[in-house]
Amino acid sequence: MNLPSRITIREVAPRDGFQSLKDFIPTKQKLETIKDLVKAGVREIETTSFVSPKAVPQLADAAELMAKVPRKEVDHSVLIPNFKGAQNAVAAGADKMVVLISASESHNQANIRRSIADSLAELDPIFSIARENRVEVIGSAAVAFGCPYQGEVPEADVFRILDAYAARKVNAVIVADTTGMATPLRVERMVARFRERHPEIPLVLHFHNNRGTAMANLLTAAAAGATIFDTALGGIGGCPYVPQAAGNLPTEDVVCMLADMGIETGIDLLSIIQAARRLEEVLGYTLPGQVMKSGPRDPRLAAEICGIGDHL
């Protein structure tokens, strides 16, 4: 396989993960998780979202959290659905803002309560305020591989969103498998066509594991030339407007696989496993991540960190 020597991980647990939980996680605990991530070597974090607290009460503390996050050696992205969100992101000192538009009309209406046309119409003021304040913009196309309401999403509908971002000189784009409908050949085709169409724009892949294909999709995308991926500590996450939503790829699982394949991420495996286990203790239930349970390959370290092999 023709794989890159280095892959960048964008950690999304503080936003995509915490938004999916039933209960509100106190700001102090969110902050501790973020500090654990930074300590492990994570340098790109999607930290929170400036959306209506009525819609996503779990992230109602976005401004308070942003005022307290560690700033040294880490970039903080915040998700925004509209111009008001962009104003709040700027006021909070975000390094980057992630503009979210769904590739299907039905999901855009369910997720952010507006039409795709209305979302696209607001891009110019969003990009303008970002440039004025030197905030980078990442454009995200949700449900890019399938919609929970309409099923198939035509490729033309995905590129309608991606091309609009590209026309405004976006700093990067995220192609999001919000529903976990992607499979390797679909992913390979999407990466190839995006790189043909917009070779100058960094591409981020965001995979959910609803149908068990997320890790295969990541490996396929990496072999196709993608080098930036969203993952979430412990595998938490899920869109509130996707039935039976599953989490993201666990950061520690991805780091473990890539490290064994000789691919650098800059993230310390033992530290990220420990961070996932601490998060599980905070949340009080078993998380989807597997490496946090099984540990690294070294039996001594697996026993030390995860208690694996104590009976041997």
C-alpha positions in Angstrom: 0.0 0.0 0.0 1.2 3.5 -0.8 0.7 5.2 2.6 1.8 8.6 3.8 4.6 8.8 6.4 2.6 11.2 8.6 -1.0 11.7 9.3 -2.7 14.6 11.2 -5.4 13.9 13.7 -8.1 16.5 14.4 -9.6 15.6 17.8 -13.3 16.1 17.8 -14.4 14.6 21.1 -14.9 17.9 22.9 -17.4 19.0 20.3 -18.8 16.0 18.4 -18.4 13.7 21.3 -19.8 15.8 24.2 -22.7 17.1 22.0 -23.9 13.5 21.7 -24.1 12.8 25.4 -27.4 12.7 27.3 -26.0 14.7 30.2 -24.2 18.0 30.4 -20.5 17.5 31.1 -19.3 20.3 33.5 -16.9 22.8 32.0 -14.1 21.8 34.4 -14.3 18.2 33.2 -14.3 19.2 29.6 -11.3 21.3 30.3 -9.5 18.4 31.9 -10.1 16.2 28.9 -8.7 18.9 26.6 -5.6 19.2 28.7 -5.2 15.4 28.6 -5.4 15.6 24.8 -2.8 18.4 24.6 -0.5 16.5 27.0 -0.7 13.4 24.7 0.4 15.5 21.7 -2.8 16.4 20.0 -2.4 19.8 18.2 -5.7 20.2 16.4 -8.9 20.2 18.5 -12.5 20.8 17.5 -13.2 22.3 20.9 -16.9 23.3 21.0 -19.7 24.7 18.9 -21.5 28.0 18.9 -25.0 26.8 18.2 -28.2 27.5 20.0 -28.0 26.1 23.6 -31.7 25.1 23.1 -30.6 22.9 20.2 -27.4 21.6 21.8 -27.5 22.2 25.6 -24.4 20.1 26.2 -22.3 22.9 24.6 -24.0 25.8 26.2 -20.7 26.7 28.0 -18.9 27.3 24.7 -17.7 30.8 25.5 -16.7 29.9 29.1 -14.8 26.9 27.9 -12.9 28.8 25.2 -11.8 31.4 27.7 -10.0 28.7 29.7 -8.5 26.3 27.2 -4.7 25.9 26.9 -3.5 27.9 23.9 0.2 27.0 23.6 1.0 24.6 20.8 -2.6 23.8 19.9 -5.2 25.2 17.5 -8.8 25.4 18.6 -11.6 25.0 16.0 -15.2 25.7 16.8 -18.2 24.6 14.7 -20.6 27.3 13.5 -23.9 26.9 11.6 -24.4 30.6 10.7 -23.1 34.2 10.8 -24.1 34.6 14.4 -22.0 31.6 15.3 -19.1 33.2 13.4 -19.4 36.3 15.4 -19.3 34.3 18.6 -16.3 32.3 17.4 -14.4 35.5 16.7 -15.3 36.9 20.1 -14.1 33.7 21.8 -10.7 33.8 20.1 -11.1 30.7 18.0 -8.2 29.9 15.8 -10.4 28.3 13.2 -14.1 28.1 12.6 -15.8 25.1 10.9 -18.8 26.1 8.8 -21.3 23.2 8.5 -23.7 22.6 5.6 -25.3 19.3 4.9 -25.2 17.9 1.4 -28.9 16.8 1.6 -31.7 19.3 2.0 -33.6 17.1 4.5 -30.6 16.8 6.9 -29.7 20.5 6.6 -33.3 21.4 7.6 -33.2 18.9 10.6 -29.7 19.8 11.7 -29.6 23.6 11.4 -33.2 24.5 10.6 -32.6 26.2 7.2 -32.3 25.4 3.5 -29.0 24.7 1.8 -29.6 27.8 -0.3 -29.9 29.9 2.8 -26.7 28.4 4.3 -24.8 29.1 1.1 -26.1 32.7 0.9 -24.5 33.4 4.3 -21.0 32.2 3.4 -19.8 35.5 2.1 -20.3 37.4 5.4 -18.9 34.4 7.4 -15.7 34.4 5.3 -15.5 38.2 5.5 -15.6 38.4 9.3 -13.1 35.5 9.5 -10.6 37.2 7.2 -11.0 40.5 9.0 -10.1 38.8 12.3 -7.5 36.4 10.9 -9.5 33.3 11.7 -9.1 30.3 9.4 -12.2 28.8 7.8 -12.8 25.1 7.4 -15.8 24.1 5.3 -17.6 20.9 6.2 -20.1 19.0 4.1 -22.2 16.7 6.3 -23.9 13.5 5.2 -21.5 13.4 2.2 -21.9 9.6 1.8 -25.6 9.2 2.6 -28.5 10.8 4.4 -30.6 9.2 7.1 -33.8 10.7 5.5 -33.3 10.5 1.8 -30.7 7.7 1.5 -28.3 8.3 -1.4 -26.7 11.7 -1.8 -25.6 12.5 -5.3 -21.9 13.4 -5.7 -23.0 16.6 -7.5 -24.8 17.7 -4.3 -21.7 17.2 -2.2 -19.6 19.2 -4.6 -22.2 21.9 -4.7 -21.1 22.6 -1.1 -17.4 21.9 -1.5 -17.1 24.1 -4.6 -18.8 26.9 -2.8 -16.2 26.7 -0.1 -13.4 26.5 -2.6 -14.6 29.6 -4.5 -14.1 31.5 -1.2 -10.6 30.3 -0.7 -11.4 28.1 2.2 -8.4 26.9 4.3 -9.5 23.3 4.4 -12.6 21.2 3.8 -14.1 18.3 5.8 -16.0 15.5 3.9 -18.1 14.0 6.7 -19.6 10.5 6.7 -22.1 11.7 9.4 -24.3 8.6 9.0 -21.6 5.9 8.7 -22.8 4.9 5.2 -19.4 5.2 3.6 -17.6 2.1 2.3 -14.0 1.9 1.0 -14.7 2.2 -2.8 -17.0 5.2 -2.2 -14.3 6.8 -0.1 -11.5 6.1 -2.6 -13.6 7.7 -5.4 -14.4 10.7 -3.3 -10.8 11.4 -2.3 -9.6 11.0 -5.9 -12.3 13.3 -7.4 -11.8 15.9 -4.7 -8.0 15.9 -5.3 -8.6 16.2 -9.0 -11.0 19.1 -8.6 -9.3 21.0 -5.7 -5.7 19.8 -5.4 -4.7 23.0 -3.5 -7.2 22.5 -0.6 -6.3 20.3 2.4 -8.9 17.5 2.7 -10.1 16.2 6.0 -12.1 12.9 6.3 -14.6 12.5 9.1 -15.9 8.9 9.6 -18.6 7.6 11.9 -18.8 3.9 12.7 -22.5 3.2 12.4 -22.0 0.3 10.1 -18.6 -0.9 11.2 -16.6 0.4 8.2 -14.9 3.5 9.6 -11.4 2.1 10.1 -11.4 0.4 6.7 -12.5 3.8 5.2 -9.7 5.6 7.0 -7.1 3.2 5.7 -8.5 3.4 2.2 -8.5 7.2 2.3 -4.9 7.2 3.5 -3.9 4.9 0.6 -5.7 7.3 -1.8 -3.6 10.2 -0.5 -5.6 11.7 2.4 -3.5 12.8 5.4 -5.9 14.5 7.8 -8.6 12.7 9.8 -11.1 13.5 12.5 -11.2 11.1 15.4 -12.6 11.2 18.9 -11.1 10.1 22.2 -12.7 6.8 23.3 -14.9 6.7 20.2 -17.6 9.0 21.5 -19.8 11.1 19.2 -22.7 11.1 16.9 -25.1 13.6 15.2 -28.3 14.2 17.2 -30.2 14.1 13.9 -29.0 10.7 12.8 -31.1 7.7 14.1 -29.0 5.2 16.1 -25.9 7.5 15.6 -22.6 5.8 16.4 -19.4 7.4 17.5 -16.3 8.5 15.7 -13.2 6.4 15.2 -11.5 6.3 18.6 -8.3 8.4 18.6 -6.3 5.8 20.5 -7.3 3.0 18.1 -6.2 5.0 15.1 -3.0 6.1 16.7 -2.2 2.5 17.7 -2.8 1.2 14.2 -0.8 4.0 12.5 2.1 3.7 14.9 2.4 0.0 14.2 2.5 0.8 10.5 5.3 3.3 10.9 3.1 6.3 10.3 3.7 9.3 12.5 0.9 11.3 14.2 2.8 13.2 16.9 0.5 11.6 19.5 1.9 9.5 22.3 0.0 6.2 22.3 0.3 5.5 26.1 -0.8 9.0 27.0 -3.8 8.9 24.7 -4.9 5.5 26.1 -4.7 6.9 29.6 -6.7 9.9 28.5 -9.4 7.7 27.1 -9.5 5.6 30.3 -9.9 8.8 32.4 -12.7 10.0 30.1 -14.5 6.7 30.6 -14.2 7.1 34.4 -15.7 10.7 34.1 -18.6 9.6 31.9 -19.3 6.5 34.0 -20.0 4.0 31.2 -18.0 1.8 28.8 -16.7 3.6 25.7 -16.5 2.1 22.2 -12.7 2.4 22.0 -10.9 -1.0 21.9 -7.2 -0.1 22.5 -8.1 1.5 25.8 -9.3 -1.9 26.9 -6.7 -4.2 25.3 -3.7 -1.8 25.6 -0.6 -1.6 23.3 1.2 -4.6 21.8 3.7 -4.8 24.6 2.3 -7.2 27.2 4.0 -5.4 30.1 2.6 -2.1 29.1 -0.9 -3.6 28.5 -0.8 -5.0 32.0 0.4 -1.8 33.5 -2.1 0.5 31.8 -5.1 -1.7 31.2 -4.7 -4.6 33.5 -4.4 -7.0 30.5 -2.5 -10.2 31.3 -2.5 -9.9 35.0 -3.8 -13.4 35.3 -1.0 -14.9 33.1 
